[in-house]
Structure formats: C-alpha cells, structure tokens
Amino acid sequence: MSKRSDQPAMAFDPFGEPVEIACHGPSATGDRRARSVALIGFWLIAATLTAGRIYFADEPVAQMVANAHAQVAAFITAIL
C-alpha cells in the first residue's frame, strides 16, 4: 500500500525534464457547492430532454411542426 507523503510527486515533461506535481488539498466548500449545482442542472436538463423525446415519440414530426405553426399563428392573431 502506498503512503501519502508531504513531498510533491515527480513527473517528467515531454523533453524528459523532471517536473514536480503539487497535490491539491480538498477543495473549498464553494467549489463543491458550485459543482453540485452544475451536476444537478446537467441531470435535470438531461432528464427533461429524455422525457420530452419519450413524450413526443409517438407524434409524427410533420404533425408536431404543423401544431407548433398553428399555435404561433393563434398567438400572433390574439396579439393583433
């Protein structure tokens, strides 16, 4: 089992020169919160898109476009 040391790890760049790699400590609370919010937002959008595809899967695309066109026309007529 390897032990975690306080000394930075060594690596080599493409030219063979040694480079020290500093290990980062635990991230700040704000970083974790932002990452959690981004992750929740991503999965919320993914679930919404998936549910939308499942819901509209039975309706033909031409009919869906015609319905959207009719709704836009009705909205414009209602405004005027």
Order of alpha helices (4+ residues) and beta strands (2+ residues): beta-beta-alpha-alpha
